[in-house]
Amino acid sequence: MWKEIEKALKEYDPKQLGQQKQFAVLLPLVETDGQMNVLFEKRSRSVSQPNETSFPGGAVEVGETYEEAAVRETSEELNVKPDRIKIIGEIDFIAAHSHVIRCFVGKLSVESIDEIQPNEEVSEVFTLPLERLLNLQPEYHAVKMKVEHKEDFPFDLIANGQRHKWMSARQLIPFYRLPDQYLWGYTAQFMHRFVQIMKAQKSADTQRD
């Protein structure tokens, strides 16, 4: 039996438990007139979460990597050729019970966002100066997740039965207040994390100088 166990685990590739859906997004950077900008989309009414502000992205298809999915989805949604999208790197990702979302930062080679004619999934695109976002602090608001059980839940198989203390989930959701636009949820979370990474790099560079 020991040999069977060792053989089964020797080259086993560990994976996350559960059936999480896999998504990838791109945080697109566009340089215009010497200024670095972040590009955002507004989702059209033909897709889920209409009118929401988001980054380009979507589900990872069978046989492709997260990075490939981010490039493909960006190319499709913005109607730009893949060779105009250069991946710079990846930031922290989100791993929830039902899904995993990985975020890549990339350079979008366009002279102006007026060149971008998005597909039917996107109602419009807009940019915000990165410098401005570096100086904005999002608000974080808490929500509580309530555990509910169906009538046939097997409490008799739990030591304390219905008195079992379930872990209460508390989630902090970020919001950016902007004059003409708004950012919240995962988009705001990725944006804030990128800002934190950039500030940490600037601080490290200053200390070395």
N, C-alpha and C positions, 0 to 999 in steps of 0.2 A: 504493500500500500504506500510506503514512503516513496518508493521509486515512481509510482504513478502520480503522486502529489507533486514531486519535484519536476517530473516531465511536463505536467500540466501547467506549472507556474514558471518554468525556466524562461520561456520566451513570451510569456503572456504580456500583452500591452494593456496596462490598467486604464480604465475609462471611468467617466463619471457615471454614477448610478442614476437611473431614471431615463426618461425618454425626452430629454430637452431638445427643443427645436434650435437649430443653429442659424444665426444671423450675422451679417457683417455690414458695417457702415464705413463711410469715408468722411473724414473731416477735411473738406477741400480748402486749400489756401490759394488765393488768386492775388497776384501782384499787379497793381495798376497805378501808373504815374508815380512809381517809387514807393507806394504804400502797400503793405501787406494786409489783405482782407480775408475774412472767413466767409465762405459761401453757404447759404442755407436755402432750403426748399420750403414751399408751402404745398402741402398735399392737396390734390384735387378732390372733388366730390365723388369721383369714380372709384376711389380706394378707401380702405379702412382709415379711421381717424381723420376725416376730411378737415381741411383748413389748419391742421396742426403744422407747426414749424419743425423741421427735421433735417437730418443729414441724408444724403443719398445712401441707399442700401436696401438690403432685403435678405431673403432666405438663401442659404448655401445649398447649391444643387449637388446632386450625387456626382462624385468624382472630382469636385473642385475644392480648392483650399479656401479658407476664410479670405485670404488676400485676393485671390482670383475672383471671389464673389463680390468683394467690395468694388473692384475695378469694373467688373461686368455690369453690376447694378448702376454704378455711376455713369458708365458709358450709355446704358439704355435710357436712364431717366433724364439725363442732360443732353442726349443726342450728340455726344462728343466721342471721337475715336479713342480707343484704349491707349494709343501711343501718345496721347496728350495728357495722360494721367500718370504721374510719377509718384510711387509710394516712397515716402520719406522714412516712415517708421510706424510702430504700433504703440498705443498707450494701454492703460489698464482696461480690463474687460469686465463685463457684468455676467455673473453666473447665478441664475435664479433656478427655482425648482422646475420650471417649465421651459426655460430657454437660456441660451448663452448668446451674448452679443459681443463681438469683438470690433474694436474701433481702430482704423488705420488713418494716419495723417498723410495727405498727399498734395502734391503741387498740380494745379490745373492750368495748363498752358493755353490761355486765351488772352487776347488783347483787351477785351471788354466783355462784361457779362451780357451785353447786347447781342453778342455772337451766339449765345446759348438759347436754343429753341427746345425747351424740354418736351418730353412726351406727355401723353394724356394722364399720367399719374401725378403730374406736377402742375399746379395752377400758376405758380410764379417762382422766380428765384430772386434773392437779394443778398447783399453783402454787408458786413459790418467790419470796421477797421479793427485789426487785431490789437492795436495799441489801446483802443477804447475798451475792449473786452478785458485786457490785462488789468485795467483800473476799475473794473466793476466787480462787486461782491454779490453773489446771489443770495437770496433768502432761502433758508431751509425750513420747511414746515413738516411736522410729524403726522403720520396717520397710523392707526392701529389696525392690525389684521385679527379678525375674530375667527376662532376655530368653531366650526359647526359640525355636528354628527348626524348621520342618517338614523332613522329609527332602528334599523337592524345592525347598528354598529356593535361589535362583540365586546362589550365592556366586561363580560364574564371571563375573558381571556387576559385581562389586565389585573395585576395584583391589587390595586386600589379601586378597581372598577370605575364608577362614575366620579369618584373623588380624586382620580388621577389629575395632577396639576400639569396642564398642557403649557408648553412654552408659548408665551405671547409674543407676537411679532410686531415690531415697531419700525416703520420705514420713514426715512427722512427724504423728502422730495424737494429738489432745488427749483427756484424760480428766478429768472432775470426780469426785472422791470425795465422796459425800454420804451421810449416815447411812441414809436410807431409799430413796434413788433413785440413779441413776447417769446421767451424760451422757458421750457419747463421739462420735467421728467428726465428721461434718458438723454435727450439731446443736451439739456442744460448740465447734466451730470458729466457727460463726456467733455463738454466745453470747459467746465470748471476744472476738471482734472488736467486737461491740456494746459490751461492757464497756470495751474499750480506747478506743473513740470517746467514750464518756461520760466517762471519766477525763481524756482529752485536753481535752474541753470544759470540765470543771471546773477543770483546771489553767490553761487560757487565761483563764477568768473570774476566777480568783484573782489572776493576774498583772495583769489590767486594773484590779482593785480596789486 
